[in-house]
Every structure is written in structure tokens, then in C-alpha cells.
Amino acid sequence: MSRREQVLSHRAALLLFTFVVAMWGSQWIVTKTLVESVSPLWTTAIRSAIATVALLVLLLARGQLVRPRRGDLPVILAVAILHMGSFSTLVAFGLQFVPVGRSIVLGYTTALWVAPTAWLLLGEPMTRRRVTGIGLGLAGLATMLNPMAFDWNDRSALIGNGMLLLAALCWAANILYVRAHKWISTPFQLIFWQALLATTLLSMLALSIDGVPQLLWTRDLAGWFLYAGIGGTALAHWAMVTVNRSLPAVTTSLGLLATPVVGVVSSAIFLGESVSASLIVAMTMILGGIAIGTIPRGNVAGRIAP
């Protein structure tokens, strides 16, 4: 398929982008629902296995399945361990203790950790806009964790929030490595191998810790897993690759900031979670800081790739 055939019209790209944001935003309430019936490790492993099969079919259909080259093996390992493995598992554990709305905002603090670390390790410039954005984002994080909005005596809440912040740090480390990697194949061509490795590692870990899963399969449980694995992972990643070819980078970067908003609103509608004033203020400050710090003058400096 040629590059010309892959580029969509502006309207079609926006519709596909809306699908991506809806999928990634709702993925959090789906994971929250799944971990109520399945252990976090098996939730992540099963979802990853379904996504792996779906990605294999998708890549075969598009004629893009390739054997990974030696130079791409480090990035396959990094993405499988840091993002698909560590980030996803820590989020699943954190969602056992923390409401979805709060969890997704904490998860999206990732960009706040990317900028200063990229300055230290990759030599990327620390501009005034980035410093302002980081400061605003950290102020939003402090708003979420202030004693009036957060019970520091609640051990479960401390563990859950800590896991979600650690997940954000793993995602940030993944972004930094991906940014520095010299790609041979395209990121989308390698995603099947990343998912396959993540599935293997997660399944082995789940077996060693939780044992063979004793699941009571129902239509709803199977549906949630298929939704998360096929829609929220495989199709959403394919759609985002297509959107990136068809829309300006600034549009996609700003649009992706709607993902936490979708997650917060969805959790209120479908799970009945309350949305506090402190959460709204914190989310506005964090996302505003990300927008200011990562999108200077129309050029994307640090786009998040969920």
C-alpha cells in the first residue's frame, strides 16, 4: 500500500482520531471492571494475548509483518518490558485501590517526567515554556495530593497512587528510549513482536505468582477482554498510526490530551464515581502544563504515544 493511499481526508482522519481517544479513554474503566474479577497480572496478560493475535492478523492483512532486525531488538525489549508490561500491570494494580478518574490523571503525568529527563540524558533543550509547563503540572499534582484532597493515612490509597506514579515513570522511560532509538523497521511493524514478548513475560509472571487462573467466563467478561485487546489496543494503535500520517502533529498532540477527560467523564457516567473540584482543578493544571511544555510554537517536542 502506498503512502498516498494511506493518507485519509481531514474529516475521515478526525473521525478515526475520535475513535482512538474514545478507546484509550474508556480503556481505564474497562481495566477497572476486569480487575474486579481477574487478578491484575492475568488481566494484563490475557488482554495482551488477545491484542497480539489481533495485531498479527492486522499486520498480515496489510502485508507489514516483518522479521525484526538485530538493531531493533533493544526497542522491542524496552517497549515490551517498560510499557506493555510494567506500565500496564502497575496501572491494573493501582486501579484496585484508586478511582478511574484519579488514576488516569496520575497516569498522564508521564510527560512531566519526560522533559527534565530528556534534558539530562538526551541533551534536549529545557526552554522557558517547558519549565513553565512542568511547574504548572507539578502544581496540579500537588493539588491532587494535598491533605485536604488525599488521605495520607489510608495505606491502600498510598499504595495505589504510588503504583500509578511509578507506572507513569515507566512510561516516561519507555518514551525516552523510543525517542533515542535508531529505528530500522517502523514502530507499527514491530508492535506485534513487542506484544508477543510482553504476553510471554506477563504469562510466565502470572503463572509463577497467581498460578493457573480460575476464571468464571461469562459473556460480559469475554466482551470486556475483547474490547480491551482488540479495540483498545490493536485497532487503536493501527488507527493512531494512520491518523499520524493524515493530521498535523500539533492537532494529534493536543487531541490526545482529551483522553484523560474522556476517562474521567466515562468513570462518572458508567461507574458512578464522583468528580471532585480538586480533581478538575488538578487535571486542568496537569494537562495545561503538558500542552504548554510539549507543544512550543506549533512543533511537537514530546508527543505522548499511549
C-alpha positions in Angstrom: 0.0 0.0 0.0 1.5 3.3 -1.0 1.9 6.3 1.3 -0.7 8.2 -0.8 -3.3 5.5 -0.3 -2.7 5.5 3.5 -3.4 9.3 3.9 -7.0 10.0 4.8 -9.1 13.0 4.2 -9.1 15.5 7.0 -12.7 14.6 8.1 -12.0 10.9 8.0 -8.8 11.3 10.0 -10.6 13.3 12.6 -13.3 10.6 12.9 -10.7 8.0 13.3 -8.8 10.1 15.8 -12.0 10.4 17.8 -12.2 6.6 17.9 -8.6 6.5 19.3 -9.3 9.0 22.0 -12.6 7.2 23.0 -10.9 3.8 23.0 -7.9 4.9 25.1 -10.1 6.9 27.5 -12.5 4.1 28.1 -9.8 1.5 28.4 -9.3 2.6 32.0 -12.9 1.8 33.1 -12.6 -1.5 31.3 -9.5 -2.4 33.2 -11.1 -1.3 36.4 -14.0 -3.6 35.7 -11.7 -6.5 34.7 -9.5 -6.4 37.9 -12.7 -6.8 40.0 -12.9 -10.4 38.6 -9.4 -11.3 37.5 -6.0 -10.6 39.1 -4.1 -7.6 37.7 -1.4 -9.8 36.3 -3.7 -12.1 34.5 -5.9 -9.2 33.3 -2.8 -7.7 31.7 -1.6 -11.0 30.3 -4.9 -12.0 28.7 -5.5 -8.6 27.2 -2.0 -8.6 25.8 -2.5 -12.1 24.3 -5.7 -11.0 22.6 -4.0 -7.9 21.3 -1.1 -10.0 20.0 -3.4 -12.2 17.9 -5.3 -9.2 16.6 -2.1 -7.4 15.7 -0.8 -10.4 13.8 -4.0 -10.6 11.7 -3.8 -6.8 11.1 -0.2 -6.8 10.0 -0.7 -9.9 7.8 -3.7 -8.2 6.2 -1.6 -5.1 5.5 1.4 -7.0 4.3 3.6 -5.4 7.0 4.6 -8.3 9.1 8.4 -8.4 9.1 11.1 -10.3 10.9 12.7 -8.0 13.5 16.3 -6.9 12.7 19.0 -7.2 15.3 19.2 -3.4 15.6 15.5 -3.2 16.6 15.8 -5.9 19.3 16.6 -3.4 22.1 13.5 -1.3 21.4 11.3 -4.4 21.3 12.6 -5.4 24.7 12.2 -1.9 26.1 8.6 -1.4 24.9 7.6 -4.9 26.0 9.0 -4.5 29.5 8.5 -0.8 30.3 5.2 0.0 28.6 3.3 -3.1 27.7 4.5 -5.0 30.8 5.3 -2.6 33.7 3.1 0.3 32.9 0.0 -1.8 32.1 0.5 -4.1 35.1 1.1 -1.2 37.6 -2.0 0.6 36.3 -4.0 -2.6 36.8 -2.8 -3.0 40.3 -3.3 0.7 41.1 -6.9 0.6 39.8 -7.7 -1.8 42.5 -7.3 1.0 45.1 -7.8 4.2 43.2 -10.8 5.6 41.3 -10.5 5.7 37.5 -10.7 9.5 37.3 -7.8 10.0 39.6 -5.8 7.1 38.1 -5.9 8.4 34.6 -4.8 11.9 35.6 -1.9 10.4 37.6 -1.0 8.2 34.6 -0.9 11.2 32.3 1.8 12.9 34.4 4.2 11.0 32.2 5.0 14.0 30.1 6.1 15.9 33.2 8.8 13.4 33.8 9.9 13.1 30.2 11.0 16.7 29.6 13.5 17.1 32.5 14.9 13.6 32.0 15.3 14.2 28.2 17.2 17.4 29.2 19.6 15.5 31.5 20.1 12.3 29.4 19.4 13.3 25.8 20.6 16.9 25.8 17.2 18.3 24.7 16.8 22.0 25.5 14.9 23.0 28.6 13.1 26.0 27.3 11.2 28.6 29.3 7.9 27.1 28.1 8.9 23.6 29.2 9.9 24.9 32.7 6.6 26.7 32.9 4.6 23.6 31.8 6.4 21.4 34.3 5.8 23.8 37.1 2.1 24.1 36.3 1.8 20.3 36.0 3.6 19.7 39.3 1.4 22.2 41.0 -1.6 20.2 39.7 -0.1 17.0 41.1 0.4 18.8 44.4 -3.3 19.8 44.3 -4.3 16.1 43.9 -2.0 15.0 46.8 -2.7 17.8 49.3 -4.0 16.6 52.7 -7.5 18.1 52.0 -8.0 16.1 48.9 -6.0 12.9 49.8 -6.0 10.8 53.0 -2.3 10.1 53.7 -3.3 7.7 56.5 -5.0 5.4 54.0 -2.4 2.7 53.3 -4.3 1.3 50.3 -4.6 4.7 48.7 -0.9 5.4 49.2 0.0 2.1 47.6 -2.4 2.6 44.7 -1.3 6.2 44.0 2.3 5.2 44.3 1.9 2.4 41.7 0.2 4.8 39.3 3.0 7.3 39.6 5.5 4.5 39.2 3.6 3.4 36.1 3.9 7.0 34.7 7.7 6.9 35.3 7.9 3.5 33.4 6.0 5.1 30.5 8.3 8.1 30.6 11.4 5.8 30.5 9.9 4.0 27.5 9.2 7.2 25.7 12.8 8.4 26.2 14.3 5.1 24.9 12.0 5.1 21.9 12.9 8.7 21.2 16.7 7.8 21.2 16.4 4.5 19.3 17.6 4.4 15.7 14.7 2.6 14.0 15.2 0.1 11.2 11.7 -1.2 10.8 8.7 1.1 11.5 7.2 1.2 15.1 4.0 -0.3 13.8 5.8 -3.2 12.1 7.4 -4.1 15.4 4.4 -3.8 17.6 3.4 -7.5 17.2 6.8 -8.6 18.4 6.6 -6.2 21.3 3.1 -7.5 22.3 4.2 -11.2 21.8 7.2 -10.7 24.1 5.1 -8.8 26.7 2.5 -11.6 26.6 5.1 -14.3 27.2 6.7 -12.4 30.1 3.4 -11.5 31.7 2.0 -15.0 31.4 5.1 -16.5 33.0 5.0 -14.0 35.8 1.2 -14.5 36.4 1.7 -18.3 36.5 4.5 -18.1 38.9 2.7 -15.7 41.3 -1.0 -16.3 40.8 -1.0 -19.8 39.4 -3.4 -21.1 36.7 -6.3 -18.6 36.5 -9.6 -19.9 37.8 -11.9 -17.8 35.7 -15.6 -17.9 35.6 -16.1 -17.0 31.9 -19.2 -15.0 31.2 -20.4 -13.2 28.1 -19.6 -9.8 29.8 -16.1 -10.9 30.9 -15.2 -12.1 27.4 -16.6 -9.0 25.9 -14.6 -6.7 28.1 -11.4 -8.6 27.3 -12.1 -8.5 23.6 -12.9 -4.8 23.8 -9.6 -4.1 25.6 -7.4 -6.3 23.5 -8.9 -5.7 20.0 -10.5 -2.3 20.2 -8.4 -0.5 22.9 -5.0 -2.0 21.8 -4.7 -3.4 18.3 -7.2 -1.3 16.4 -6.4 1.9 18.4 -2.7 1.6 17.6 -3.3 0.9 13.9 -5.7 3.9 13.9 -3.2 6.2 15.6 -0.5 5.3 13.0 -3.0 6.2 10.2 -4.0 9.4 12.0 -0.4 10.5 12.4 0.1 10.3 8.6 -3.1 12.4 8.0 -3.2 15.1 10.6 -0.7 17.7 11.8 1.4 16.7 14.8 0.1 19.6 16.9 -3.5 18.5 16.3 -2.9 15.0 17.4 -0.8 16.1 20.4 -3.5 18.5 21.7 -6.2 16.0 20.8 -4.6 13.2 22.9 -5.0 15.4 25.9 -8.7 14.8 25.7 -8.1 11.1 26.6 -8.0 11.8 30.4 -11.1 13.9 30.1 -12.9 11.0 28.4 -11.7 8.7 31.1 -12.9 10.9 33.9 -16.3 11.6 32.3 -16.7 7.9 31.5 -15.9 6.8 35.1 -18.6 9.3 36.4 -21.2 8.0 33.9 -20.6 4.3 33.9 -19.1 3.7 37.3 -20.8 6.4 39.3 -17.5 7.9 40.5 -17.7 11.4 42.0 -15.6 14.1 40.3 -14.3 16.4 42.9 -13.4 20.1 42.4 -9.8 19.3 43.3 -9.6 16.6 40.6 -11.0 19.0 38.0 -8.5 21.7 39.0 -5.6 19.3 39.1 -6.5 17.7 35.8 -6.7 21.2 34.2 -3.3 22.2 35.6 -1.6 19.0 34.6 -3.0 18.8 31.1 -2.4 22.6 30.7 1.2 22.1 31.8 1.7 19.3 29.3 0.2 21.4 26.5 2.4 24.4 27.3 5.6 22.4 27.9 5.4 19.9 25.0 3.9 21.9 22.1 6.0 25.0 21.6 5.1 27.2 18.7 3.5 24.6 16.6 6.2 22.0 16.9 5.7 18.9 19.0 8.6 18.4 21.3 7.4 15.4 23.3 4.2 13.8 22.0 2.7 11.1 24.2 2.1 7.8 22.5 -0.1 5.7 24.7 
